[in-house]
Amino acid sequence: MQTVKARENNGKTALLRAGRLMKPYLFILPILVFAVGFVYYPFFKTFLYSFSTVNVMGEITSFAGLDNYRYLFSRREFGAALSNTLRLTVMNVPLTMVFTLLLGRLLKEKRFPGGLFETLIAATMAVSMGSAALTFRVMLNPTVGWINSVFGIGIRWYEDRNTALYGILLLTVWMGIGFNFLLFLAAFRNVDRDVTDQARLDGAGAVRVFFSVELPLVSPTLLYAVCTNTILALMTSGPVMILTKGGPSRSTTTLIYLMYTTGYGSGNYAMAACVAAVTFLLTLAFTLAGLWADGNRGDAK
């Protein structure tokens, strides 16, 4: 009898131990299901499409190997889209970082009316991309826009292939100000005041304190902001869809917009998957380069 009870107790103990071990995994099971269904499965299916022949119903009919990529790289549209995307990224990220870094540093001290400025700057986060794009279209209109009127210029921002990309750049930089400003504002306010005060007592000026003390201390935030803004810049498509439709003369066609028009516009899902794969690899390369640079900086210290 005692042996039976002992076995029952051992069984209950084993079940309780198994329950404790499984409990954390049960908590993360729902998000894993969503991640597999909406992230990992589409990701691997996209890469599979890029190496296959796909019909208009989205069904794989045969294996194409690298033929899809060879055809994609030979298209002028892809070259233009890649060039526009890289130019937009190279211009967008430094401009956004420098501008929001300076704003965050200038408003670091909690003084009146700093709170008002913080609210106004952060309010850009509450504006949707569609609303901002339509507002910029009116602002930069060559005839009724106030930008040309105030500065006395006659630039046809979104109608001229030489300036259309810069019009998209202005919008994307403006849209990124609010979030990045809050990141840097929090980072600068978390810098230990004793450290900066000691640097000033040692004779360092404001510029020296900024570059030698404060900027290194907020560098983790800067790295995060650079990586996220690079990803967003490489995936720019919303402003292009609303303002220019990739024109004039493909001067604003980006990789993601090319993917959209190739897949949903022409039904060429294999080519669209190739563009998506190239964009992912570019994004991964830029992110790894940023992490590598940050790692080398840390080793140098």
C-alpha positions as semicolon CSV with decimal commas, in nm:
position;residue;x (nm);y (nm);z (nm)
1;M;0,000;0,000;0,000
2;Q;0,281;0,235;0,091
3;T;0,453;0,151;-0,236
4;V;0,141;0,249;-0,435
5;K;0,110;0,578;-0,245
6;A;0,478;0,648;-0,296
7;R;0,439;0,593;-0,668
8;E;0,138;0,824;-0,679
9;N;0,330;1,092;-0,492
10;N;0,627;1,052;-0,725
11;G;0,393;1,083;-1,023
12;K;0,236;1,402;-0,888
13;T;0,580;1,545;-0,816
14;A;0,693;1,468;-1,170
15;L;0,382;1,632;-1,314
16;L;0,435;1,942;-1,101
17;R;0,799;1,960;-1,207
18;A;0,702;1,920;-1,572
19;G;0,437;2,190;-1,531
20;R;0,692;2,432;-1,387
21;L;0,929;2,357;-1,672
22;M;0,660;2,406;-1,936
23;K;0,502;2,718;-1,785
24;P;0,741;2,974;-1,945
25;Y;0,702;2,810;-2,286
26;L;0,323;2,816;-2,259
27;F;0,337;3,192;-2,197
28;I;0,540;3,255;-2,515
29;L;0,347;3,000;-2,725
30;P;0,089;3,253;-2,860
31;I;0,353;3,497;-2,983
32;L;0,550;3,210;-3,134
33;V;0,243;3,103;-3,330
34;F;0,198;3,456;-3,465
35;A;0,571;3,489;-3,539
36;V;0,577;3,163;-3,735
37;G;0,258;3,243;-3,923
38;F;0,320;3,608;-4,006
39;V;0,700;3,645;-4,003
40;Y;0,901;3,327;-4,053
41;Y;0,669;3,148;-4,294
42;P;0,633;3,449;-4,530
43;F;1,008;3,511;-4,501
44;F;1,107;3,162;-4,614
45;K;0,829;3,152;-4,874
46;T;0,958;3,477;-5,025
47;F;1,305;3,331;-5,066
48;L;1,153;3,015;-5,216
49;Y;0,956;3,226;-5,464
50;S;1,272;3,411;-5,566
51;F;1,426;3,084;-5,688
52;S;1,110;2,958;-5,859
53;T;0,875;3,022;-6,146
54;V;0,543;3,142;-6,003
55;N;0,212;3,182;-6,184
56;V;-0,039;3,463;-6,132
57;M;-0,219;3,254;-5,868
58;G;0,094;3,251;-5,654
59;E;0,162;2,882;-5,721
60;I;0,516;2,754;-5,780
61;T;0,535;2,580;-6,119
62;S;0,907;2,504;-6,150
63;F;1,251;2,571;-6,006
64;A;1,431;2,864;-6,174
65;G;1,756;2,876;-5,978
66;L;1,940;3,204;-6,022
67;D;1,765;3,293;-6,349
68;N;1,525;3,528;-6,171
69;Y;1,812;3,720;-6,015
70;R;2,000;3,740;-6,346
71;Y;1,693;3,882;-6,514
72;L;1,630;4,125;-6,227
73;F;1,986;4,260;-6,228
74;S;1,966;4,316;-6,604
75;R;1,657;4,541;-6,575
76;R;1,706;4,918;-6,584
77;E;1,419;4,962;-6,339
78;F;1,609;4,765;-6,076
79;G;1,926;4,969;-6,124
80;A;1,731;5,293;-6,088
81;A;1,543;5,166;-5,782
82;L;1,863;5,047;-5,613
83;S;2,038;5,376;-5,682
84;N;1,744;5,583;-5,554
85;T;1,712;5,370;-5,240
86;L;2,081;5,394;-5,155
87;R;2,090;5,769;-5,223
88;L;1,785;5,824;-5,007
89;T;1,936;5,618;-4,725
90;V;2,276;5,786;-4,740
91;M;2,114;6,129;-4,722
92;N;1,831;6,052;-4,482
93;V;2,016;5,882;-4,197
94;P;2,295;6,141;-4,140
95;L;2,054;6,435;-4,172
96;T;1,805;6,283;-3,927
97;M;2,076;6,182;-3,679
98;V;2,254;6,518;-3,676
99;F;1,935;6,721;-3,652
100;T;1,775;6,514;-3,374
101;L;2,103;6,482;-3,183
102;L;2,135;6,860;-3,169
103;L;1,770;6,900;-3,073
104;G;1,805;6,643;-2,796
105;R;2,117;6,813;-2,660
106;L;1,972;7,165;-2,679
107;L;1,658;7,064;-2,488
108;K;1,840;6,845;-2,236
109;E;1,791;7,098;-1,956
110;K;1,436;7,117;-1,823
111;R;1,379;7,489;-1,860
112;F;1,080;7,693;-1,968
113;P;0,957;7,676;-2,243
114;G;1,144;7,354;-2,316
115;G;0,838;7,143;-2,244
116;L;0,643;7,325;-2,515
117;F;0,919;7,265;-2,771
118;E;0,940;6,898;-2,672
119;T;0,568;6,856;-2,729
120;L;0,575;7,032;-3,065
121;I;0,870;6,825;-3,189
122;A;0,733;6,494;-3,064
123;A;0,391;6,574;-3,211
124;T;0,521;6,472;-3,556
125;M;0,479;6,111;-3,438
126;A;0,103;6,162;-3,425
127;V;0,081;6,256;-3,795
128;S;0,016;5,972;-4,038
129;M;0,230;5,926;-4,345
130;G;-0,065;5,992;-4,575
131;S;-0,155;6,321;-4,407
132;A;0,207;6,435;-4,402
133;A;0,255;6,345;-4,769
134;L;-0,051;6,542;-4,880
135;T;0,059;6,838;-4,666
136;F;0,405;6,835;-4,824
137;R;0,249;6,812;-5,169
138;V;0,066;7,139;-5,103
139;M;0,364;7,306;-4,931
140;L;0,598;7,219;-5,217
141;N;0,350;7,289;-5,496
142;P;0,529;7,506;-5,757
143;T;0,236;7,748;-5,791
144;V;0,041;7,761;-5,464
145;G;0,299;7,622;-5,222
146;W;0,436;7,862;-4,961
147;I;0,790;7,717;-4,968
148;N;0,862;7,850;-5,316
149;S;0,683;8,174;-5,234
150;V;0,876;8,245;-4,913
151;F;1,218;8,163;-5,054
152;G;1,150;8,314;-5,395
153;I;1,230;8,000;-5,591
154;G;1,052;7,823;-5,874
155;I;1,141;7,459;-5,809
156;R;0,893;7,201;-5,940
157;W;0,964;6,964;-5,652
158;Y;0,767;6,652;-5,739
159;E;0,731;6,722;-6,111
160;D;1,104;6,751;-6,191
161;R;1,313;6,434;-6,201
162;N;1,612;6,628;-6,064
163;T;1,435;6,738;-5,745
164;A;1,162;6,479;-5,683
165;L;1,385;6,255;-5,471
166;Y;1,484;6,551;-5,256
167;G;1,117;6,625;-5,197
168;I;1,074;6,267;-5,076
169;L;1,384;6,313;-4,859
170;L;1,240;6,621;-4,687
171;L;0,924;6,430;-4,598
172;T;1,103;6,121;-4,465
173;V;1,343;6,330;-4,254
174;W;1,052;6,527;-4,107
175;M;0,862;6,207;-4,028
176;G;1,161;6,067;-3,838
177;I;1,226;6,369;-3,618
178;G;0,977;6,301;-3,337
179;F;1,078;5,947;-3,243
180;N;1,453;6,003;-3,273
181;F;1,431;6,328;-3,079
182;L;1,268;6,146;-2,785
183;L;1,538;5,878;-2,795
184;F;1,823;6,129;-2,781
185;L;1,650;6,353;-2,529
186;A;1,618;6,059;-2,289
187;A;1,977;5,951;-2,359
188;F;2,124;6,296;-2,288
189;R;1,918;6,336;-1,971
190;N;2,053;6,003;-1,844
191;V;2,413;6,122;-1,876
192;D;2,559;6,159;-1,526
193;R;2,590;6,530;-1,452
194;D;2,892;6,465;-1,230
195;V;3,086;6,342;-1,533
196;T;3,015;6,652;-1,742
197;D;3,078;6,884;-1,446
198;Q;3,416;6,719;-1,388
199;A;3,505;6,767;-1,753
200;R;3,419;7,138;-1,731
201;L;3,630;7,172;-1,413
202;D;3,918;7,022;-1,609
203;G;3,884;7,305;-1,861
204;A;3,680;7,138;-2,136
205;G;3,448;7,368;-2,330
206;A;3,092;7,292;-2,433
207;V;3,194;7,151;-2,772
208;R;3,466;6,931;-2,618
209;V;3,225;6,803;-2,351
210;F;2,971;6,717;-2,620
211;F;3,208;6,523;-2,847
212;S;3,437;6,369;-2,584
213;V;3,198;6,297;-2,297
214;E;2,830;6,312;-2,386
215;L;2,837;6,167;-2,738
216;P;3,031;5,851;-2,636
217;L;2,788;5,797;-2,347
218;V;2,484;5,815;-2,575
219;S;2,648;5,606;-2,849
220;P;2,437;5,292;-2,776
221;T;2,125;5,498;-2,840
222;L;2,288;5,646;-3,150
223;L;2,368;5,298;-3,283
224;Y;2,009;5,187;-3,230
225;A;1,876;5,499;-3,402
226;V;2,114;5,458;-3,697
227;C;2,015;5,093;-3,747
228;T;1,641;5,154;-3,723
229;N;1,651;5,461;-3,947
230;T;1,862;5,278;-4,203
231;I;1,605;4,998;-4,215
232;L;1,320;5,246;-4,251
233;A;1,502;5,441;-4,524
234;L;1,576;5,123;-4,721
235;M;1,206;5,032;-4,703
236;T;1,072;5,371;-4,810
237;S;0,758;5,328;-5,019
238;G;0,463;5,520;-4,869
239;P;0,567;5,870;-4,982
240;V;0,649;5,737;-5,328
241;M;0,307;5,570;-5,365
242;I;0,123;5,885;-5,257
243;L;0,330;6,162;-5,415
244;T;0,513;6,048;-5,727
245;K;0,419;5,688;-5,821
246;G;0,790;5,632;-5,882
247;G;0,822;5,916;-6,130
248;P;0,901;6,129;-6,301
249;S;1,105;5,895;-6,523
250;R;1,169;5,646;-6,237
251;S;1,360;5,913;-6,045
252;T;1,185;5,821;-5,717
253;T;1,128;5,449;-5,765
254;T;1,259;5,265;-5,460
255;L;1,316;4,894;-5,409
256;I;1,001;4,842;-5,204
257;Y;0,791;5,040;-5,450
258;L;0,939;4,833;-5,735
259;M;0,850;4,519;-5,541
260;Y;0,493;4,646;-5,502
261;T;0,445;4,736;-5,868
262;T;0,614;4,419;-5,991
263;G;0,416;4,189;-5,765
264;Y;0,074;4,350;-5,730
265;G;0,080;4,557;-6,047
266;S;0,220;4,303;-6,293
267;G;0,156;3,977;-6,110
268;N;0,523;3,879;-6,137
269;Y;0,557;3,738;-5,786
270;A;0,894;3,576;-5,852
271;M;1,052;3,909;-5,946
272;A;0,884;4,079;-5,651
273;A;1,030;3,812;-5,422
274;C;1,376;3,874;-5,570
275;V;1,348;4,245;-5,499
276;A;1,233;4,170;-5,143
277;A;1,528;3,933;-5,092
278;V;1,777;4,192;-5,220
279;T;1,626;4,455;-4,991
280;F;1,653;4,220;-4,694
281;L;2,017;4,142;-4,770
282;L;2,096;4,513;-4,802
283;T;1,925;4,584;-4,472
284;L;2,111;4,298;-4,305
285;A;2,444;4,417;-4,446
286;F;2,393;4,774;-4,321
287;T;2,287;4,650;-3,977
288;L;2,583;4,414;-3,943
289;A;2,817;4,692;-4,056
290;G;2,681;4,917;-3,781
291;L;2,721;4,644;-3,519
292;W;3,073;4,569;-3,643
293;A;3,170;4,936;-3,623
294;D;3,028;4,961;-3,272
295;G;3,214;4,644;-3,168
296;N;3,543;4,777;-3,302
297;R;3,485;5,105;-3,122
298;G;3,431;4,915;-2,797
299;D;3,747;4,707;-2,851
300;A;3,948;5,023;-2,918
301;K;3,842;5,158;-2,580
